[in-house]
Amino acid sequence: MVHLNFNPFPILSTERLVLRRVTEADVQEMFVLRSDTEIMKYIPRPLATNFEEAIEHIKSIDEKIESSEGINWGITLKGNDTLIGVAGFYRISPENHRAEIGYILHPSQSGKGIISEVVKHLIEFGFTTMNLHSIEAVIAPENKASSKVLEKNGFVQEGLFKENQYFEGRFLDAAVYGLLNKRH
């Protein structure tokens, strides 16, 4: 079984980015990310309607880190601490050495390869530090940008679940991508 401990919080650095802990000081940026219909287009979660809901989301991220149930990083550009996105591992299954990766990015930063850079580093962290055997991603099949990012980073589509999630009065499909740790 994988034993996880995210204390102290691991700050990651890439060529252009710093992946750091999200704090309540990020509430304004988190609210923008979680309340914008375009940003949340492919994420079947209720939109944030006020700063209190954004703070509650930040608190839930913290609770998962503290309990080792999940870990999310705030994405920032080197030299600028403003939150431009969030990425991390959700639904960690220690007994199966598996976790689900997820990410969200402000549209002003899309098309710059940022998420691909983040995913590459999270894969490395997941396989080396967390000792995962596999990483999965569950995306909306119509989210072509996300499927490109995943495929660029070695993920393959493992399945397509038809109408397996009910959200806001309709059934949604889900494409499941997976990546195996070849080092095991």
C-alpha positions as MATLAB code, in Angstrom:
seq = 'MVHLNFNPFPILSTERLVLRRVTEADVQEMFVLRSDTEIMKYIPRPLATNFEEAIEHIKSIDEKIESSEGINWGITLKGNDTLIGVAGFYRISPENHRAEIGYILHPSQSGKGIISEVVKHLIEFGFTTMNLHSIEAVIAPENKASSKVLEKNGFVQEGLFKENQYFEGRFLDAAVYGLLNKRH';
ca = [
       0.000    0.000    0.000;
       1.108    3.542   -0.718;
       1.706    5.594    2.445;
       1.159    9.286    1.866;
       2.229   12.271    3.887;
       2.071   15.743    2.355;
       3.571   17.466    5.388;
       5.652   19.498    4.857;
       3.839   20.540    1.704;
       5.974   19.773   -1.377;
       6.545   22.899   -3.468;
       7.351   21.932   -7.056;
       9.161   24.015   -9.617;
       9.242   23.690  -13.400;
      10.965   25.709  -16.083;
       8.361   28.480  -15.940;
       6.178   27.665  -12.966;
       5.987   27.291   -9.219;
       3.423   24.829   -7.876;
       2.675   25.878   -4.310;
       0.051   25.408   -1.652;
      -3.241   27.217   -2.209;
      -4.077   29.574    0.660;
      -7.027   31.768    1.627;
      -5.049   34.692    0.175;
      -5.900   33.111   -3.231;
      -9.639   33.488   -2.658;
     -10.182   36.067   -5.415;
      -8.385   33.991   -8.061;
     -10.057   30.788   -6.845;
     -13.431   32.493   -7.085;
     -12.678   33.511  -10.691;
     -11.628   29.959  -11.578;
     -14.623   28.305   -9.915;
     -17.303   30.816  -10.950;
     -16.527   31.307  -14.651;
     -18.833   29.241  -16.889;
     -16.207   28.975  -19.641;
     -13.495   27.750  -17.262;
     -15.884   25.266  -15.610;
     -17.432   24.179  -18.913;
     -16.059   20.617  -18.715;
     -16.003   20.267  -14.935;
     -19.303   18.959  -13.578;
     -19.240   20.844  -10.288;
     -21.491   23.664   -9.102;
     -20.197   27.146   -9.861;
     -18.995   29.241   -6.942;
     -21.405   32.110   -6.406;
     -19.471   34.049   -3.738;
     -16.114   34.340   -1.973;
     -17.338   32.202    0.940;
     -17.787   29.242   -1.419;
     -14.301   29.830   -2.829;
     -12.900   29.849    0.724;
     -14.791   26.626    1.473;
     -13.198   25.055   -1.614;
      -9.736   26.123   -0.429;
     -10.515   24.648    3.008;
     -11.582   21.355    1.403;
      -8.276   21.257   -0.511;
      -6.445   21.781    2.813;
      -8.461   19.077    4.582;
      -7.597   16.542    1.885;
      -3.902   17.464    2.111;
      -3.921   17.138    5.913;
      -5.687   13.753    5.772;
      -3.526   12.605    2.802;
      -6.694   11.943    0.771;
      -5.603   14.282   -2.016;
      -3.160   17.005   -2.932;
      -3.623   20.107   -5.036;
      -1.114   22.737   -5.982;
      -1.736   26.339   -6.924;
      -0.162   27.065  -10.307;
       1.817   30.317  -10.481;
       4.294   31.791  -12.941;
       7.861   32.143  -11.627;
       8.296   35.668  -10.324;
       4.522   36.203   -9.971;
       2.700   34.589   -7.049;
      -0.795   35.156   -8.525;
      -2.773   31.918   -8.797;
      -3.478   31.077  -12.469;
      -4.736   27.540  -11.953;
      -4.912   24.500   -9.726;
      -3.763   20.936  -10.371;
      -3.315   17.813   -8.345;
      -4.371   14.316   -7.418;
      -7.946   13.477   -6.443;
      -9.451   10.169   -5.448;
      -6.185    8.655   -4.315;
      -6.529    4.898   -3.925;
      -3.474    3.905   -1.821;
      -4.402    0.211   -1.796;
      -4.331    0.206   -5.612;
      -1.348    2.558   -5.963;
      -3.568    4.724   -8.181;
      -4.737    8.327   -8.208;
      -6.777   10.589  -10.465;
      -5.151   13.724  -11.824;
      -7.091   16.909  -12.447;
      -6.402   20.510  -13.397;
      -7.979   23.861  -14.096;
      -6.365   26.913  -15.708;
      -7.403   30.491  -16.291;
      -8.179   30.999  -20.021;
      -5.719   33.891  -20.265;
      -2.994   31.259  -19.836;
      -4.340   28.585  -22.180;
      -2.478   27.597  -25.320;
       0.928   28.185  -23.688;
       1.699   24.588  -22.719;
       1.301   25.337  -19.015;
      -0.988   22.423  -18.177;
       1.184   20.000  -20.129;
       4.209   21.226  -18.154;
       2.277   20.798  -14.893;
       1.013   17.319  -15.806;
       4.544   16.193  -16.708;
       5.799   17.225  -13.258;
       2.802   15.764  -11.429;
       3.359   12.436  -13.185;
       6.969   12.460  -11.962;
       5.837   13.329   -8.422;
       3.110   10.660   -8.506;
       5.376    7.891   -9.722;
       8.497    8.721   -7.687;
       7.353   10.421   -4.471;
       3.884    8.883   -4.115;
       5.011    5.523   -5.556;
       1.892    5.232   -7.721;
       1.540    2.399  -10.200;
      -1.024    4.205  -12.335;
      -2.585    7.616  -12.820;
      -5.990    8.203  -14.334;
      -7.795   11.230  -15.700;
     -11.549   11.487  -16.210;
     -12.557   14.140  -18.716;
     -15.496   15.188  -20.844;
     -14.992   13.457  -24.233;
     -15.574   16.770  -26.022;
     -12.709   18.428  -24.102;
     -10.197   18.107  -26.945;
      -7.579   20.375  -25.311;
      -7.455   18.131  -22.248;
      -7.256   14.924  -24.298;
      -4.317   16.431  -26.234;
      -2.500   17.289  -22.987;
      -3.029   13.774  -21.647;
      -1.964   12.038  -24.861;
       1.115   14.270  -25.137;
       2.082   13.059  -21.667;
       1.658    9.368  -22.496;
      -1.897    8.717  -21.320;
      -4.127    6.423  -23.363;
      -7.896    6.377  -23.372;
      -8.945    3.283  -21.457;
     -12.671    3.694  -21.682;
     -15.698    5.786  -22.496;
     -18.580    5.689  -20.086;
     -21.866    6.743  -21.615;
     -24.119    8.948  -19.503;
     -22.513    7.768  -16.255;
     -22.802   11.056  -14.361;
     -25.916   13.090  -13.690;
     -25.285   16.811  -13.335;
     -27.659   19.757  -13.540;
     -30.514   17.808  -15.078;
     -28.591   15.866  -17.716;
     -26.479   12.764  -18.072;
     -22.838   13.253  -19.054;
     -20.334   10.945  -20.732;
     -16.844   10.472  -19.304;
     -13.630    9.511  -21.080;
     -11.158    7.725  -18.808;
      -7.454    8.000  -19.572;
      -4.703    6.069  -17.855;
      -0.933    6.014  -17.546;
       1.081    3.140  -16.083;
       4.324    3.544  -14.212;
       6.747    1.626  -16.432;
       9.359    1.671  -13.653;
       7.416   -0.901  -11.596;
];
